[in-house]
Amino acid sequence: NGAVKEEALNRKTAEDVGQLIQKMVNQSGLDIIRIRKPFHTDSPSIQGQWNPFTNKSSVLNVQAFKKETEKQEAATEAK
């Protein structure tokens, strides 16, 4: 975009210079501004955040645990 930015490199390690160069490469050159939502609500949603299990059956969320006797039998059979 033609903008020039000067940065002092004295007293910086090679790693610091590399990070600075990478930072400058990734910058667009535009001024940093706060991005705001184009809308406002006085009563925000209380439904919570979406996740992959939001509308799934709760059967998928249940774990079947072995009974204590089954655990002991499985442990003795493995030996």
PyMOL Python script that loads the backbone (N, CA, C, O; Angstrom):
from pymol import cmd

cmd.read_pdbstr("""\
ATOM      1  N   ASN A   1       0.810  -1.198   0.000  1.00  0.00           N
ATOM      2  CA  ASN A   1       0.000   0.000   0.000  1.00  0.00           C
ATOM      3  C   ASN A   1       0.855   1.264   0.000  1.00  0.00           C
ATOM      4  O   ASN A   1       0.311   2.369  -0.003  1.00  0.00           O
ATOM      5  N   GLY A   2       2.158   1.129   0.003  1.00  0.00           N
ATOM      6  CA  GLY A   2       3.043   2.282  -0.076  1.00  0.00           C
ATOM      7  C   GLY A   2       3.379   2.920   1.244  1.00  0.00           C
ATOM      8  O   GLY A   2       4.180   3.855   1.272  1.00  0.00           O
ATOM      9  N   ALA A   3       2.811   2.466   2.342  1.00  0.00           N
ATOM     10  CA  ALA A   3       3.106   3.041   3.647  1.00  0.00           C
ATOM     11  C   ALA A   3       4.495   2.611   4.099  1.00  0.00           C
ATOM     12  O   ALA A   3       4.940   1.500   3.809  1.00  0.00           O
ATOM     13  N   VAL A   4       5.167   3.497   4.808  1.00  0.00           N
ATOM     14  CA  VAL A   4       6.513   3.213   5.299  1.00  0.00           C
ATOM     15  C   VAL A   4       6.467   3.199   6.818  1.00  0.00           C
ATOM     16  O   VAL A   4       5.882   4.082   7.444  1.00  0.00           O
ATOM     17  N   LYS A   5       7.091   2.186   7.398  1.00  0.00           N
ATOM     18  CA  LYS A   5       7.151   2.098   8.848  1.00  0.00           C
ATOM     19  C   LYS A   5       8.586   1.787   9.225  1.00  0.00           C
ATOM     20  O   LYS A   5       9.183   0.842   8.709  1.00  0.00           O
ATOM     21  N   GLU A   6       9.134   2.583  10.124  1.00  0.00           N
ATOM     22  CA  GLU A   6      10.507   2.368  10.570  1.00  0.00           C
ATOM     23  C   GLU A   6      10.494   1.723  11.940  1.00  0.00           C
ATOM     24  O   GLU A   6       9.658   2.043  12.785  1.00  0.00           O
ATOM     25  N   GLU A   7      11.430   0.811  12.152  1.00  0.00           N
ATOM     26  CA  GLU A   7      11.538   0.102  13.424  1.00  0.00           C
ATOM     27  C   GLU A   7      13.017  -0.039  13.747  1.00  0.00           C
ATOM     28  O   GLU A   7      13.802  -0.472  12.903  1.00  0.00           O
ATOM     29  N   ALA A   8      13.399   0.326  14.967  1.00  0.00           N
ATOM     30  CA  ALA A   8      14.802   0.222  15.379  1.00  0.00           C
ATOM     31  C   ALA A   8      15.151  -1.246  15.614  1.00  0.00           C
ATOM     32  O   ALA A   8      14.448  -1.950  16.339  1.00  0.00           O
ATOM     33  N   LEU A   9      16.244  -1.704  14.993  1.00  0.00           N
ATOM     34  CA  LEU A   9      16.642  -3.101  15.111  1.00  0.00           C
ATOM     35  C   LEU A   9      17.855  -3.298  16.010  1.00  0.00           C
ATOM     36  O   LEU A   9      18.236  -4.429  16.311  1.00  0.00           O
ATOM     37  N   ASN A  10      18.466  -2.182  16.442  1.00  0.00           N
ATOM     38  CA  ASN A  10      19.627  -2.339  17.312  1.00  0.00           C
ATOM     39  C   ASN A  10      19.178  -2.905  18.657  1.00  0.00           C
ATOM     40  O   ASN A  10      18.070  -2.624  19.114  1.00  0.00           O
ATOM     41  N   ARG A  11      20.011  -3.679  19.269  1.00  0.00           N
ATOM     42  CA  ARG A  11      19.744  -4.346  20.551  1.00  0.00           C
ATOM     43  C   ARG A  11      18.611  -5.364  20.467  1.00  0.00           C
ATOM     44  O   ARG A  11      17.969  -5.649  21.478  1.00  0.00           O
ATOM     45  N   LYS A  12      18.355  -5.911  19.299  1.00  0.00           N
ATOM     46  CA  LYS A  12      17.345  -6.959  19.155  1.00  0.00           C
ATOM     47  C   LYS A  12      18.034  -8.226  18.675  1.00  0.00           C
ATOM     48  O   LYS A  12      18.955  -8.185  17.860  1.00  0.00           O
ATOM     49  N   THR A  13      17.572  -9.338  19.194  1.00  0.00           N
ATOM     50  CA  THR A  13      18.149 -10.614  18.789  1.00  0.00           C
ATOM     51  C   THR A  13      17.614 -10.994  17.411  1.00  0.00           C
ATOM     52  O   THR A  13      16.663 -10.394  16.908  1.00  0.00           O
ATOM     53  N   ALA A  14      18.241 -11.996  16.819  1.00  0.00           N
ATOM     54  CA  ALA A  14      17.796 -12.463  15.504  1.00  0.00           C
ATOM     55  C   ALA A  14      16.357 -12.978  15.581  1.00  0.00           C
ATOM     56  O   ALA A  14      15.580 -12.804  14.642  1.00  0.00           O
ATOM     57  N   GLU A  15      16.008 -13.611  16.699  1.00  0.00           N
ATOM     58  CA  GLU A  15      14.646 -14.118  16.870  1.00  0.00           C
ATOM     59  C   GLU A  15      13.643 -12.966  16.945  1.00  0.00           C
ATOM     60  O   GLU A  15      12.564 -13.045  16.356  1.00  0.00           O
ATOM     61  N   ASP A  16      13.994 -11.893  17.669  1.00  0.00           N
ATOM     62  CA  ASP A  16      13.118 -10.720  17.766  1.00  0.00           C
ATOM     63  C   ASP A  16      12.926 -10.062  16.405  1.00  0.00           C
ATOM     64  O   ASP A  16      11.822  -9.643  16.058  1.00  0.00           O
ATOM     65  N   VAL A  17      14.016  -9.976  15.634  1.00  0.00           N
ATOM     66  CA  VAL A  17      13.931  -9.381  14.294  1.00  0.00           C
ATOM     67  C   VAL A  17      13.028 -10.234  13.410  1.00  0.00           C
ATOM     68  O   VAL A  17      12.216  -9.703  12.653  1.00  0.00           O
ATOM     69  N   GLY A  18      13.168 -11.561  13.506  1.00  0.00           N
ATOM     70  CA  GLY A  18      12.314 -12.461  12.726  1.00  0.00           C
ATOM     71  C   GLY A  18      10.845 -12.299  13.074  1.00  0.00           C
ATOM     72  O   GLY A  18       9.993 -12.284  12.186  1.00  0.00           O
ATOM     73  N   GLN A  19      10.543 -12.177  14.364  1.00  0.00           N
ATOM     74  CA  GLN A  19       9.157 -11.975  14.792  1.00  0.00           C
ATOM     75  C   GLN A  19       8.617 -10.638  14.295  1.00  0.00           C
ATOM     76  O   GLN A  19       7.462 -10.543  13.879  1.00  0.00           O
ATOM     77  N   LEU A  20       9.450  -9.614  14.340  1.00  0.00           N
ATOM     78  CA  LEU A  20       9.039  -8.289  13.872  1.00  0.00           C
ATOM     79  C   LEU A  20       8.752  -8.305  12.374  1.00  0.00           C
ATOM     80  O   LEU A  20       7.767  -7.724  11.917  1.00  0.00           O
ATOM     81  N   ILE A  21       9.611  -8.970  11.619  1.00  0.00           N
ATOM     82  CA  ILE A  21       9.401  -9.062  10.167  1.00  0.00           C
ATOM     83  C   ILE A  21       8.106  -9.815   9.879  1.00  0.00           C
ATOM     84  O   ILE A  21       7.321  -9.399   9.027  1.00  0.00           O
ATOM     85  N   GLN A  22       7.880 -10.922  10.585  1.00  0.00           N
ATOM     86  CA  GLN A  22       6.656 -11.697  10.373  1.00  0.00           C
ATOM     87  C   GLN A  22       5.422 -10.868  10.719  1.00  0.00           C
ATOM     88  O   GLN A  22       4.407 -10.947  10.028  1.00  0.00           O
ATOM     89  N   LYS A  23       5.506 -10.083  11.775  1.00  0.00           N
ATOM     90  CA  LYS A  23       4.390  -9.216  12.171  1.00  0.00           C
ATOM     91  C   LYS A  23       4.098  -8.194  11.078  1.00  0.00           C
ATOM     92  O   LYS A  23       2.938  -7.957  10.739  1.00  0.00           O
ATOM     93  N   MET A  24       5.147  -7.592  10.527  1.00  0.00           N
ATOM     94  CA  MET A  24       4.952  -6.584   9.481  1.00  0.00           C
ATOM     95  C   MET A  24       4.417  -7.205   8.195  1.00  0.00           C
ATOM     96  O   MET A  24       3.627  -6.581   7.486  1.00  0.00           O
ATOM     97  N   VAL A  25       4.840  -8.419   7.894  1.00  0.00           N
ATOM     98  CA  VAL A  25       4.343  -9.096   6.693  1.00  0.00           C
ATOM     99  C   VAL A  25       2.843  -9.345   6.811  1.00  0.00           C
ATOM    100  O   VAL A  25       2.109  -9.220   5.831  1.00  0.00           O
ATOM    101  N   ASN A  26       2.392  -9.696   8.014  1.00  0.00           N
ATOM    102  CA  ASN A  26       0.981 -10.031   8.221  1.00  0.00           C
ATOM    103  C   ASN A  26       0.074  -8.817   8.365  1.00  0.00           C
ATOM    104  O   ASN A  26      -1.147  -8.966   8.322  1.00  0.00           O
ATOM    105  N   GLN A  27       0.626  -7.630   8.535  1.00  0.00           N
ATOM    106  CA  GLN A  27      -0.193  -6.433   8.691  1.00  0.00           C
ATOM    107  C   GLN A  27      -0.682  -5.941   7.339  1.00  0.00           C
ATOM    108  O   GLN A  27       0.026  -6.044   6.337  1.00  0.00           O
ATOM    109  N   SER A  28      -1.894  -5.408   7.318  1.00  0.00           N
ATOM    110  CA  SER A  28      -2.458  -4.907   6.070  1.00  0.00           C
ATOM    111  C   SER A  28      -2.042  -3.471   5.794  1.00  0.00           C
ATOM    112  O   SER A  28      -2.080  -3.024   4.648  1.00  0.00           O
ATOM    113  N   GLY A  29      -1.648  -2.754   6.823  1.00  0.00           N
ATOM    114  CA  GLY A  29      -1.298  -1.354   6.646  1.00  0.00           C
ATOM    115  C   GLY A  29      -2.440  -0.415   6.984  1.00  0.00           C
ATOM    116  O   GLY A  29      -2.241   0.795   7.080  1.00  0.00           O
ATOM    117  N   LEU A  30      -3.632  -0.959   7.164  1.00  0.00           N
ATOM    118  CA  LEU A  30      -4.776  -0.131   7.527  1.00  0.00           C
ATOM    119  C   LEU A  30      -4.723   0.187   9.015  1.00  0.00           C
ATOM    120  O   LEU A  30      -4.162  -0.576   9.802  1.00  0.00           O
ATOM    121  N   ASP A  31      -5.308   1.308   9.392  1.00  0.00           N
ATOM    122  CA  ASP A  31      -5.373   1.661  10.804  1.00  0.00           C
ATOM    123  C   ASP A  31      -6.236   0.650  11.550  1.00  0.00           C
ATOM    124  O   ASP A  31      -7.227   0.148  11.019  1.00  0.00           O
ATOM    125  N   ILE A  32      -5.851   0.363  12.772  1.00  0.00           N
ATOM    126  CA  ILE A  32      -6.614  -0.573  13.586  1.00  0.00           C
ATOM    127  C   ILE A  32      -7.805   0.160  14.178  1.00  0.00           C
ATOM    128  O   ILE A  32      -7.654   1.185  14.843  1.00  0.00           O
ATOM    129  N   ILE A  33      -8.994  -0.380  13.925  1.00  0.00           N
ATOM    130  CA  ILE A  33     -10.217   0.218  14.457  1.00  0.00           C
ATOM    131  C   ILE A  33     -11.017  -0.861  15.171  1.00  0.00           C
ATOM    132  O   ILE A  33     -10.871  -2.048  14.881  1.00  0.00           O
ATOM    133  N   ARG A  34     -11.853  -0.445  16.098  1.00  0.00           N
ATOM    134  CA  ARG A  34     -12.713  -1.384  16.807  1.00  0.00           C
ATOM    135  C   ARG A  34     -13.884  -1.749  15.914  1.00  0.00           C
ATOM    136  O   ARG A  34     -14.556  -0.873  15.370  1.00  0.00           O
ATOM    137  N   ILE A  35     -14.125  -3.032  15.766  1.00  0.00           N
ATOM    138  CA  ILE A  35     -15.241  -3.491  14.947  1.00  0.00           C
ATOM    139  C   ILE A  35     -16.442  -3.684  15.860  1.00  0.00           C
ATOM    140  O   ILE A  35     -16.366  -4.398  16.860  1.00  0.00           O
ATOM    141  N   ARG A  36     -17.539  -3.052  15.511  1.00  0.00           N
ATOM    142  CA  ARG A  36     -18.760  -3.162  16.309  1.00  0.00           C
ATOM    143  C   ARG A  36     -19.842  -3.864  15.505  1.00  0.00           C
ATOM    144  O   ARG A  36     -19.848  -3.832  14.274  1.00  0.00           O
ATOM    145  N   LYS A  37     -20.751  -4.495  16.225  1.00  0.00           N
ATOM    146  CA  LYS A  37     -21.885  -5.132  15.577  1.00  0.00           C
ATOM    147  C   LYS A  37     -22.831  -4.039  15.072  1.00  0.00           C
ATOM    148  O   LYS A  37     -22.983  -3.012  15.733  1.00  0.00           O
ATOM    149  N   PRO A  38     -23.463  -4.239  13.925  1.00  0.00           N
ATOM    150  CA  PRO A  38     -24.362  -3.213  13.386  1.00  0.00           C
ATOM    151  C   PRO A  38     -25.747  -3.228  14.032  1.00  0.00           C
ATOM    152  O   PRO A  38     -26.663  -2.581  13.524  1.00  0.00           O
ATOM    153  N   PHE A  39     -25.919  -3.950  15.137  1.00  0.00           N
ATOM    154  CA  PHE A  39     -27.220  -4.021  15.780  1.00  0.00           C
ATOM    155  C   PHE A  39     -27.047  -4.032  17.294  1.00  0.00           C
ATOM    156  O   PHE A  39     -25.949  -4.256  17.801  1.00  0.00           O
ATOM    157  N   HIS A  40     -28.131  -3.789  18.003  1.00  0.00           N
ATOM    158  CA  HIS A  40     -28.115  -3.785  19.466  1.00  0.00           C
ATOM    159  C   HIS A  40     -29.430  -4.363  19.969  1.00  0.00           C
ATOM    160  O   HIS A  40     -30.485  -4.129  19.379  1.00  0.00           O
ATOM    161  N   THR A  41     -29.364  -5.109  21.050  1.00  0.00           N
ATOM    162  CA  THR A  41     -30.585  -5.635  21.654  1.00  0.00           C
ATOM    163  C   THR A  41     -30.575  -5.366  23.152  1.00  0.00           C
ATOM    164  O   THR A  41     -29.539  -5.460  23.810  1.00  0.00           O
ATOM    165  N   ASP A  42     -31.742  -5.031  23.674  1.00  0.00           N
ATOM    166  CA  ASP A  42     -31.865  -4.803  25.113  1.00  0.00           C
ATOM    167  C   ASP A  42     -32.142  -6.099  25.864  1.00  0.00           C
ATOM    168  O   ASP A  42     -32.033  -6.147  27.089  1.00  0.00           O
ATOM    169  N   SER A  43     -32.502  -7.149  25.127  1.00  0.00           N
ATOM    170  CA  SER A  43     -32.777  -8.443  25.773  1.00  0.00           C
ATOM    171  C   SER A  43     -32.004  -9.544  25.035  1.00  0.00           C
ATOM    172  O   SER A  43     -32.558 -10.200  24.153  1.00  0.00           O
ATOM    173  N   PRO A  44     -30.751  -9.746  25.383  1.00  0.00           N
ATOM    174  CA  PRO A  44     -29.937 -10.742  24.686  1.00  0.00           C
ATOM    175  C   PRO A  44     -30.438 -12.162  24.947  1.00  0.00           C
ATOM    176  O   PRO A  44     -31.115 -12.414  25.944  1.00  0.00           O
ATOM    177  N   SER A  45     -30.110 -13.069  24.067  1.00  0.00           N
ATOM    178  CA  SER A  45     -30.541 -14.460  24.177  1.00  0.00           C
ATOM    179  C   SER A  45     -29.921 -15.119  25.398  1.00  0.00           C
ATOM    180  O   SER A  45     -28.756 -14.886  25.721  1.00  0.00           O
ATOM    181  N   ILE A  46     -30.707 -15.939  26.067  1.00  0.00           N
ATOM    182  CA  ILE A  46     -30.184 -16.671  27.223  1.00  0.00           C
ATOM    183  C   ILE A  46     -30.094 -18.162  26.911  1.00  0.00           C
ATOM    184  O   ILE A  46     -29.953 -18.978  27.821  1.00  0.00           O
ATOM    185  N   GLN A  47     -30.172 -18.514  25.650  1.00  0.00           N
ATOM    186  CA  GLN A  47     -30.178 -19.921  25.268  1.00  0.00           C
ATOM    187  C   GLN A  47     -28.806 -20.565  25.405  1.00  0.00           C
ATOM    188  O   GLN A  47     -28.719 -21.788  25.520  1.00  0.00           O
ATOM    189  N   GLY A  48     -27.776 -19.815  25.397  1.00  0.00           N
ATOM    190  CA  GLY A  48     -26.436 -20.380  25.505  1.00  0.00           C
ATOM    191  C   GLY A  48     -25.799 -20.575  24.142  1.00  0.00           C
ATOM    192  O   GLY A  48     -26.424 -20.381  23.099  1.00  0.00           O
ATOM    193  N   GLN A  49     -24.551 -20.961  24.187  1.00  0.00           N
ATOM    194  CA  GLN A  49     -23.782 -21.128  22.971  1.00  0.00           C
ATOM    195  C   GLN A  49     -24.102 -22.452  22.300  1.00  0.00           C
ATOM    196  O   GLN A  49     -24.403 -23.435  22.977  1.00  0.00           O
ATOM    197  N   TRP A  50     -24.041 -22.485  20.983  1.00  0.00           N
ATOM    198  CA  TRP A  50     -24.264 -23.705  20.236  1.00  0.00           C
ATOM    199  C   TRP A  50     -23.026 -24.580  20.320  1.00  0.00           C
ATOM    200  O   TRP A  50     -21.907 -24.069  20.343  1.00  0.00           O
ATOM    201  N   ASN A  51     -23.213 -25.893  20.367  1.00  0.00           N
ATOM    202  CA  ASN A  51     -22.109 -26.837  20.238  1.00  0.00           C
ATOM    203  C   ASN A  51     -22.615 -28.023  19.432  1.00  0.00           C
ATOM    204  O   ASN A  51     -23.822 -28.125  19.214  1.00  0.00           O
ATOM    205  N   PRO A  52     -21.752 -28.921  18.983  1.00  0.00           N
ATOM    206  CA  PRO A  52     -22.189 -30.021  18.113  1.00  0.00           C
ATOM    207  C   PRO A  52     -23.246 -30.940  18.728  1.00  0.00           C
ATOM    208  O   PRO A  52     -23.938 -31.646  17.994  1.00  0.00           O
ATOM    209  N   PHE A  53     -23.387 -30.949  20.051  1.00  0.00           N
ATOM    210  CA  PHE A  53     -24.353 -31.828  20.693  1.00  0.00           C
ATOM    211  C   PHE A  53     -25.635 -31.100  21.097  1.00  0.00           C
ATOM    212  O   PHE A  53     -26.467 -31.681  21.794  1.00  0.00           O
ATOM    213  N   THR A  54     -25.816 -29.866  20.686  1.00  0.00           N
ATOM    214  CA  THR A  54     -26.969 -29.079  21.104  1.00  0.00           C
ATOM    215  C   THR A  54     -28.285 -29.758  20.742  1.00  0.00           C
ATOM    216  O   THR A  54     -29.163 -29.871  21.597  1.00  0.00           O
ATOM    217  N   ASN A  55     -28.445 -30.209  19.512  1.00  0.00           N
ATOM    218  CA  ASN A  55     -29.711 -30.788  19.068  1.00  0.00           C
ATOM    219  C   ASN A  55     -29.632 -32.299  18.885  1.00  0.00           C
ATOM    220  O   ASN A  55     -30.480 -32.876  18.204  1.00  0.00           O
ATOM    221  N   LYS A  56     -28.652 -32.944  19.465  1.00  0.00           N
ATOM    222  CA  LYS A  56     -28.495 -34.398  19.357  1.00  0.00           C
ATOM    223  C   LYS A  56     -29.261 -35.088  20.478  1.00  0.00           C
ATOM    224  O   LYS A  56     -29.559 -34.489  21.512  1.00  0.00           O
ATOM    225  N   SER A  57     -29.568 -36.342  20.253  1.00  0.00           N
ATOM    226  CA  SER A  57     -30.246 -37.138  21.266  1.00  0.00           C
ATOM    227  C   SER A  57     -29.332 -37.331  22.464  1.00  0.00           C
ATOM    228  O   SER A  57     -28.124 -37.504  22.306  1.00  0.00           O
ATOM    229  N   SER A  58     -29.905 -37.301  23.661  1.00  0.00           N
ATOM    230  CA  SER A  58     -29.078 -37.458  24.859  1.00  0.00           C
ATOM    231  C   SER A  58     -28.548 -38.878  25.000  1.00  0.00           C
ATOM    232  O   SER A  58     -27.665 -39.119  25.822  1.00  0.00           O
ATOM    233  N   VAL A  59     -29.062 -39.823  24.221  1.00  0.00           N
ATOM    234  CA  VAL A  59     -28.553 -41.197  24.244  1.00  0.00           C
ATOM    235  C   VAL A  59     -27.086 -41.209  23.821  1.00  0.00           C
ATOM    236  O   VAL A  59     -26.311 -42.039  24.295  1.00  0.00           O
ATOM    237  N   LEU A  60     -26.708 -40.306  22.944  1.00  0.00           N
ATOM    238  CA  LEU A  60     -25.318 -40.230  22.493  1.00  0.00           C
ATOM    239  C   LEU A  60     -24.398 -39.713  23.584  1.00  0.00           C
ATOM    240  O   LEU A  60     -23.179 -39.859  23.492  1.00  0.00           O
ATOM    241  N   ASN A  61     -24.967 -39.118  24.604  1.00  0.00           N
ATOM    242  CA  ASN A  61     -24.202 -38.472  25.660  1.00  0.00           C
ATOM    243  C   ASN A  61     -24.052 -39.342  26.905  1.00  0.00           C
ATOM    244  O   ASN A  61     -23.474 -38.902  27.899  1.00  0.00           O
ATOM    245  N   VAL A  62     -24.565 -40.572  26.861  1.00  0.00           N
ATOM    246  CA  VAL A  62     -24.594 -41.435  28.040  1.00  0.00           C
ATOM    247  C   VAL A  62     -23.539 -42.521  27.900  1.00  0.00           C
ATOM    248  O   VAL A  62     -23.389 -43.120  26.835  1.00  0.00           O
ATOM    249  N   GLN A  63     -22.820 -42.769  28.963  1.00  0.00           N
ATOM    250  CA  GLN A  63     -21.786 -43.805  28.996  1.00  0.00           C
ATOM    251  C   GLN A  63     -22.270 -44.920  29.910  1.00  0.00           C
ATOM    252  O   GLN A  63     -22.729 -44.656  31.021  1.00  0.00           O
ATOM    253  N   ALA A  64     -22.172 -46.158  29.455  1.00  0.00           N
ATOM    254  CA  ALA A  64     -22.540 -47.294  30.298  1.00  0.00           C
ATOM    255  C   ALA A  64     -21.294 -47.756  31.048  1.00  0.00           C
ATOM    256  O   ALA A  64     -20.270 -48.055  30.435  1.00  0.00           O
ATOM    257  N   PHE A  65     -21.383 -47.813  32.366  1.00  0.00           N
ATOM    258  CA  PHE A  65     -20.260 -48.232  33.191  1.00  0.00           C
ATOM    259  C   PHE A  65     -20.461 -49.672  33.636  1.00  0.00           C
ATOM    260  O   PHE A  65     -21.585 -50.105  33.891  1.00  0.00           O
ATOM    261  N   LYS A  66     -19.361 -50.406  33.726  1.00  0.00           N
ATOM    262  CA  LYS A  66     -19.427 -51.791  34.190  1.00  0.00           C
ATOM    263  C   LYS A  66     -19.682 -51.811  35.691  1.00  0.00           C
ATOM    264  O   LYS A  66     -19.283 -50.909  36.427  1.00  0.00           O
ATOM    265  N   LYS A  67     -20.357 -52.864  36.116  1.00  0.00           N
ATOM    266  CA  LYS A  67     -20.577 -53.039  37.549  1.00  0.00           C
ATOM    267  C   LYS A  67     -19.268 -53.465  38.189  1.00  0.00           C
ATOM    268  O   LYS A  67     -18.362 -53.932  37.499  1.00  0.00           O
ATOM    269  N   GLU A  68     -19.161 -53.310  39.482  1.00  0.00           N
ATOM    270  CA  GLU A  68     -17.926 -53.620  40.214  1.00  0.00           C
ATOM    271  C   GLU A  68     -17.539 -55.088  40.043  1.00  0.00           C
ATOM    272  O   GLU A  68     -16.354 -55.398  39.926  1.00  0.00           O
ATOM    273  N   THR A  69     -18.513 -55.993  40.027  1.00  0.00           N
ATOM    274  CA  THR A  69     -18.200 -57.421  39.878  1.00  0.00           C
ATOM    275  C   THR A  69     -17.653 -57.714  38.487  1.00  0.00           C
ATOM    276  O   THR A  69     -16.742 -58.530  38.342  1.00  0.00           O
ATOM    277  N   GLU A  70     -18.193 -57.061  37.465  1.00  0.00           N
ATOM    278  CA  GLU A  70     -17.690 -57.253  36.103  1.00  0.00           C
ATOM    279  C   GLU A  70     -16.262 -56.749  35.973  1.00  0.00           C
ATOM    280  O   GLU A  70     -15.463 -57.343  35.250  1.00  0.00           O
ATOM    281  N   LYS A  71     -15.929 -55.669  36.657  1.00  0.00           N
ATOM    282  CA  LYS A  71     -14.564 -55.136  36.622  1.00  0.00           C
ATOM    283  C   LYS A  71     -13.591 -56.132  37.234  1.00  0.00           C
ATOM    284  O   LYS A  71     -12.503 -56.351  36.701  1.00  0.00           O
ATOM    285  N   GLN A  72     -13.982 -56.736  38.357  1.00  0.00           N
ATOM    286  CA  GLN A  72     -13.104 -57.694  39.028  1.00  0.00           C
ATOM    287  C   GLN A  72     -12.920 -58.944  38.176  1.00  0.00           C
ATOM    288  O   GLN A  72     -11.815 -59.482  38.098  1.00  0.00           O
ATOM    289  N   GLU A  73     -13.994 -59.413  37.535  1.00  0.00           N
ATOM    290  CA  GLU A  73     -13.898 -60.585  36.669  1.00  0.00           C
ATOM    291  C   GLU A  73     -12.997 -60.300  35.472  1.00  0.00           C
ATOM    292  O   GLU A  73     -12.182 -61.142  35.096  1.00  0.00           O
ATOM    293  N   ALA A  74     -13.138 -59.130  34.878  1.00  0.00           N
ATOM    294  CA  ALA A  74     -12.317 -58.760  33.730  1.00  0.00           C
ATOM    295  C   ALA A  74     -10.854 -58.645  34.132  1.00  0.00           C
ATOM    296  O   ALA A  74      -9.970 -58.993  33.350  1.00  0.00           O
ATOM    297  N   ALA A  75     -10.589 -58.166  35.331  1.00  0.00           N
ATOM    298  CA  ALA A  75      -9.211 -58.015  35.800  1.00  0.00           C
ATOM    299  C   ALA A  75      -8.571 -59.374  36.044  1.00  0.00           C
ATOM    300  O   ALA A  75      -7.389 -59.559  35.753  1.00  0.00           O
ATOM    301  N   THR A  76      -9.331 -60.325  36.573  1.00  0.00           N
ATOM    302  CA  THR A  76      -8.760 -61.651  36.840  1.00  0.00           C
ATOM    303  C   THR A  76      -8.598 -62.450  35.560  1.00  0.00           C
ATOM    304  O   THR A  76      -7.689 -63.275  35.467  1.00  0.00           O
ATOM    305  N   GLU A  77      -9.458 -62.229  34.568  1.00  0.00           N
ATOM    306  CA  GLU A  77      -9.345 -62.938  33.291  1.00  0.00           C
ATOM    307  C   GLU A  77      -8.147 -62.457  32.491  1.00  0.00           C
ATOM    308  O   GLU A  77      -7.552 -63.240  31.752  1.00  0.00           O
ATOM    309  N   ALA A  78      -7.785 -61.212  32.618  1.00  0.00           N
ATOM    310  CA  ALA A  78      -6.682 -60.644  31.844  1.00  0.00           C
ATOM    311  C   ALA A  78      -5.338 -61.204  32.275  1.00  0.00           C
ATOM    312  O   ALA A  78      -4.394 -61.196  31.485  1.00  0.00           O
ATOM    313  N   LYS A  79      -5.222 -61.693  33.510  1.00  0.00           N
ATOM    314  CA  LYS A  79      -3.934 -62.184  34.017  1.00  0.00           C
ATOM    315  C   LYS A  79      -3.626 -63.550  33.575  1.00  0.00           C
ATOM    316  O   LYS A  79      -2.577 -64.090  33.925  1.00  0.00           O
TER     317      LYS A  79
END
""", "prot")
cmd.dss("prot")
cmd.show_as("cartoon", "prot")
cmd.util.cbc("prot")
cmd.orient("prot")
